[in-house]
Amino acid sequence: MLQSTTIDVEKIREDFPILQRRLKGGHKLIYLDNAATTQKPRAVIDSISNYYMNYNSNIHRAVHQLAEEATFAYEEVRRKVAKLINAKSADEIIFTRNATESINLVAKCWARQHLSKRNSVLITEIEHHSNIVPWQLVTGEVGASLDYLNIGEEGRIDIEDFSQKVNDPDLKLVSISQMSNVLGTILPVKKMTKLAHEKNVPMMIDAAQSVPHMKVDVQDLDCDFMAFSAHKMLGPTGVGILYAKREILEEMPPFIGGGDMIKEVHKQTTSFNDLPYKFEAGTPNIADVIGFGAAIDYLNTLGFENIREHEMQITEYALERMNELQGITIYGPKVTKERGAVISFNLGDIHPHDLATILNDFGIAMRSGHHCAQVLMERLDVSATSRVSFYVYNSKDEVNILIDALQSARRLFGL
């Protein structure tokens, strides 16, 4: 058994107003869809309200007091993000709308400049559509190829197979998820990056599912690019992060043209702003970036080691309880330390959408469908799965209610 953590779940739950909500039938909300988006603590909600009530202003443009206060608050979050992932400089942090936009930025501004007809990009079968479609688009535009690293039954990759594939002299980029949003599988991205760099191949990491749940150090990983989102780690929607090494950002052309990404504009020419502003055209999502700063503060107070330990503990308990159910198929690693707090499963021949509807009647919010990972669904030979995912405010009591609801579904369908 895993050791207990210092996280006080009941105390944490008091910080999240939505968790006090009662749904139809009087059921208390049991939120188990954290891989899709997380709930927001009061500290985040209050920080957004405080901005709008007390210092709402555009940033980087004016010298009046409100503008200076807003600019400082916004740029302070950039420094917090850099510290969170141990970037060398805050200049390596680009604010986007979401992780999807961050990956698209790399595809449009870096890959398009470096790919030709004979080249290839390598991804895996576990990828979210956001780490597939951008590469399909850019390789299609230039006539390059998109290759896949096959996975095993639990979503693991064969490191020897990867080592052979990065030997391809025409390979120009590897882009992989650190943690699967379906299987929870944690890939050995540090080792993969080392192997890729030995062949001078850059590495991009989709960290949307990893940064919210564990300590991620970009200098230790030595990745060239990393993307993640605020809304999956207690922050607001509409805020994404792209990390890239400074020397790479310096050579990349801008993504979108307009205000704030320029130094000077003349009739026929424009000179671009310094990093990171070259990639942040127009008025940004100021309030929600500031809200993200409050989310980072909240998570740092809990401690990422404690968050990871709590999630492993509740995932281990959930796997034990779910394996008591007859007719259940659970996907992903069997060893808790090798997976995130995500469990995808199918229960007999109950369609995941039907199961989600039944669990909704118990106040349980869970995910059903292909989870934006249809390539993986094809690999698993299923059309869809049910998925529960946990975070800092979930408890073993909620897991027990989940199991009772799943047993009721079994009885309802005669399993």
Summary of the structure (lengths in Angstrom):
residues: 415
radius of gyration: 22.1
end to end distance: 30.8
largest distance: 73.1
contacts: 1440
relative contact order: 0.16
helix: 43%
strand: 18%
